[in-house]
Amino acid sequence: MTPGRILVADDEESIRFVLEEAFRQEGFRVSTAADGEAALAALLAGEADAAFVDIRMPGLDGLELLRRLREAGRSLPVVVITAQDTMENAVEAMKQGAYDYLTKPFDLEKVCALARRALEVRHLARDLERLEREMRTRFSLGVGIVGRSSAMQEIYKAIGRLASTDVTVLLQGESGTGKELVAKAIHYHSRRWSGPFVPVNCAAVPRELLESELFGHEKGAFTGALETRVGKFEQAQGGTLFLDEIGEMPLELQTKLLRVLEDREVWRVGGRAPVSVDCRIVAATNLDLEKAVAAGRFRADLYYRLNVVPLKLPPLRERREDIPELVRYFVEKVNRELGLGVRGVSESAIRRLRARPWPGNVRELENTIVRAAVLAPGRTLTDEDFGFAEAPRPDYRDVPLDEVLRARFDALLEKAERGELEDTYRHVLHGIEKPLLARALERTGGNQLRAAALLGLNRNTLRKKMVELGLATQEKTEGRSPVASSRK
């Protein structure tokens, strides 16, 4: 815990000197002020965790200072000092929000004990404020992770299993798939939920500063180290440390990180003794760490230490059925945060969005919705409003077949609903079977035996299908494939 900061405000220099010396001997950091105006400025600037303030000072007195602090919404323990032990002073001081009331002359031992209690109250208040913020985050987390696809259901089940343990987790997935959201969900559903969630992006911090960022440093450890600073590991005491983009960590730091994970101790830069740490580690990367290990860019022993429980997050193209729900969520978010009045997104626009490859995943989808919502002339986002989202035709060879066909099926079913297409089922089967058989025969040069083997069919079944579909039945003749013959 950082040493407490105490402000002593009194117009008597002797009182300031005595209290300053007593508090410094207790290990507190002390600042002083000779009048109420200077004291108020220091407290409003957040320069103290507690204050001892004389009730009678030139200009702004202690009671007025308390009132000004309350109006400014600043909550910190203020002990009022006075030489006039009257009921009126005591009552008024407590009404204005004083933590306690101290009369001169005073016992320094009791004063120091009072300071310790006041600082403890301050730290507890800060913990409660942090807890309230984190609880609000926790209860809104379910909104941040959106999706009902089977792929996301598996992620939800994994979060539930991981939350009940303290094991190290390695989140893997492309950029924009929501790795930090999943890390937060694991944390806030675990027994460490009341502790801090501390993220650090290993790729965003300059290499020369990353060690200090993670492990902290002592005052004077290097040029610019003007005071002792605790690192992310110490800040995450009792909670979770999220190491994002762990694959970008320099090799020399990987060795030190491995030692911390094994010993549960950190050495601050310039430190003379280790500091014990107790935090859960959740790491994330968009790189293939196995390949990085093979290439010598990532330590194998650190990889095995982090890869206790791997969890791979699906890219958006593998859960396209979640896109309509994600679109609705981002529209609501845009309306809430930007004050827009978007009513919804048209079905044709949804189809356009579902057909895109989304290399930037959910993050790219969110940015697309924001851009369209801001620039659209109407309150319903249409297909035309997403014209900027056109992308090069994706390579479908690695895309699951059902994803390739889904958009086409939707279009055919819409035609059927409008009465523009009859016998949809046969139409679809004919549209799939004929080109499939034709391609197999083309790849085998018209050899029906080999084509049947490729398709997993009996040769007679293949020949029967070829007749039904109007494909030539003869073997390759005169350098022409049966497909070529069928196209005459």
C-alpha positions, 0 to 999 in steps of 0.5 A: 500500500502506498504511504498515506498522504496527510495535509496539515493546515494551521496558521501557527508554524509551531503546530505545523512543525510538530505535526509534520515531524510526528507524521513523518516518523510514522512513515506518512508523506506530509504537506503543509499549508499556512491558511485555508485557501492554500489548504483547499487548493491542495485538497481539491487537487487531490494532494492528500488522503487525509487532513488536519485543519485548524478551525481558526485561520486567516481568510478561509477557516476550517469550517468553511473549508469543510463546506467547500469540500462537500460542495465540490463532492470531495470525500476524505477524512478531515480532522478539525483542530481547535484551541477553543473546546466548545460544544458549538465548535464540535457540533458545527464541525461534525455537521460540516462532515469532519471525521473527528475533532481535536483540541489543543494541546494534544497527545502526539501518540493519540494524534498519530493513532487518529491519523492511522484510523483516518487513512484506513477509512480513506483506503476503505472508501476508495476500495468501496468506490472501486468495487462499485465501479467494477460491480457496475462493469460486471453487471453490464458484462453480459451486454458486452458479450453478444451471441447465441451461436453454438460457438459462443455457447461453448465460450460461455460454458468455458467461462463458467468452468474457468471462473471456479478455479484460479488456473492460468488461461491463454486466450487465443483469437484474431484481433477484434474477437473480444478477448478482453471481454472474455478475460473480464467475464472470467474475472468477475465471475470468479472468487477474485471478483472483488479484487482489481482487474488490471489489463496491460497491453504488452505491444502498446508499452515501449520495450524499455518501459515494459519491465517497469510497467509490469514489475514497478521500480524504486525511486532513483532506479533510473533517470526519471524515476522520481518516486517509487512506483508499484507495477501491474503485478502489485496493482493486481493483488487479490485480483486478475492480471490480463496480459494482452498481446503476450506474443509481442513481449520481448524475449529478455522480459519473457525470462523474468515473467517466467520467474514471476509466474514460478516464484510468485514474487516480483523484483522492482527495477532497482529493488533490493528485495522481492515482493510477493504477489497474489494474482491470477494470470489471463494472457491473450494473443492473436499470434500462433505461439507454437509457431513463434516458439518454433521460430525462436521468438517465444520461450517454450517454457513460458508458453507451457506455463501460460497454456495451462487452459487454452481457449480459442475465440471464434472469428465473426465469419464462423458465427455469422448467425450472431451478426443480426443480434450484434447489429442490434446491440451496436445500434442501441449503443450508438443511440445511447452514447452518441445521442442518435435516433437510429430505429433499426437496420433493414433486412437487405442491409443485414444480408449484406453485413452477413455476407462480408468476411469481417477480417477485423471481426466484431470490432470492425462490425461495430465501427461499420455500424457507427460510421453508417449511423453517423452518415445515414440520411434516414433513421433506418439504416438501409443497404445503401448506407453500407455501400462503403462496406463493400469488400473484395470477394472472399476466398471461399475455399476455407469457409464452411459450405453452409456459410457459403450457401446461406445467403443464396438460400435466403434469396431463394426463399424470399423469392418463394415467399413472393410467389416468384419461385416454385418447387424450391427444394428441387431447384436447390438440389438441381443447382447444387448436384449438377455443378458438383458432379460436373466439377468432379468429372472435370477434375478427373478428365471425364473418368467416371470411376475416379469421379465416383470415388471422389464423390463417394458414390457408386459408379452406377449411381453416378451414371444415373445422376448424370442422365437425370441432370443432363450430363454426357454419359460417355467417357472422354472422347476426342480430347473433350470432357463429358462436361464439354459435351453437355454444353453444346 
